Amino acid sequence: MTEVTTYNDGKVLRGEVDVVREFPLVLRVNDREIVTLVASPHDLRFLVAGFLRLQGFVSRADDFLVLSVCNDYGIANVRIKGEVPQELKPVLTSGCGTGITFSLPQAGGKLPAAVREQVPVAAIFELMKQLALCSTKYKSHGGVHSAAVGDAAGRLLLHAEDIGRHNTVDRLAGEALLREMPLSGTTMATSGRVSAEMATKAAQLGVAVIVSRTSPTDMAIRICEEAGITLVGYLRGTRFTAYTHQEYILFP
C-alpha cells in the first residue's frame, strides 16, 4: 500500500491505495542474457514462454529444457533446444514503456480458410464483456492492460493482465503453448491500441479476429488485411468499427 493525499471538491483526504507494480526481469537463454522484460510480477513463466515463442525461438512446449523464474532476483533462466542466433538486433516498438522485438512486424502467411468461420456480432460484444469482468487488477488499482482469447461464440478461453499491452499477448501465447492449446481461429480482445506488433503476434498465433476498445494503427490495418484477420476497433457500448475483413462478421 502507498500513502497518498487526495483532493476532491475542496476536501483534502489522506489514505492508502494499491498501485501498479513494474518488475524488471532479466531473461537468460542458453546462458546468454538477451533482454530485460519490464512487466507485472505475476505468472512470469507464461510471459517468458510467450515472448520466446513469438520471437521464433521455440514452437512447442518440449522445446524448453529448463524454464525457471526467480522472482527474488528478477532473473529467468531458460535452456532451449537449438541455439540462440548470434546476431540479435532489438527493435523498439510502440508498446507501453517501449516494447522490444528482434524482428520487424510483417504479416506472414494468409490465415487458412479452413480455420475461419463467421463470428456473430453478439459474440464480439460478449468476449469484450468477459474481458472487462476478468480485469481484476485494473479494477483494483488501474494502470494495466488486459487481453483475452475466446471462441467464435464469445466464450473466454484465456485471459492476461500486464502493465504492457504487448506483454498481455505474450502471456496468452505462453500459457497456450505450455497448455498445448491451439489458438487458430480464435478471437483476441484487447483493452489497448492495436499496433503493428500486436497484429503480427496475433497473425503468428493464427488468431482470426482482433477486437479492441480503442484504435488500430495504419500498419496494423495493413498487416491484418494481408493476414486475413478481421480487425475491429472502438468497441464502445453497442457500437464498433470494422477495419478489415468484415465479411467474417455475422451481422444480425
Secondary structure, DSSP 8 states (H G I E B T S, - for coil): -EEEEEEETTEEEEEEE-----EEEEEEETTEEEEEEEE-SS-HHHHHHHHHHHTTS-SSGGGEEEEEEETTTTEEEEEESS---S----EE-SSTT--EESS-----S---GGG---EEHHHHHHHHHHHHHH-HHHHHH---EEEEEE-TT--EEEEEEESSHHHHHHHHHHHHHHTT---TT-EEEESS-B-HHHHHHHHHHT--EEEESS-B-HHHHHHHHHHT-EEEEEEETTEEEEEE-GGGEE--
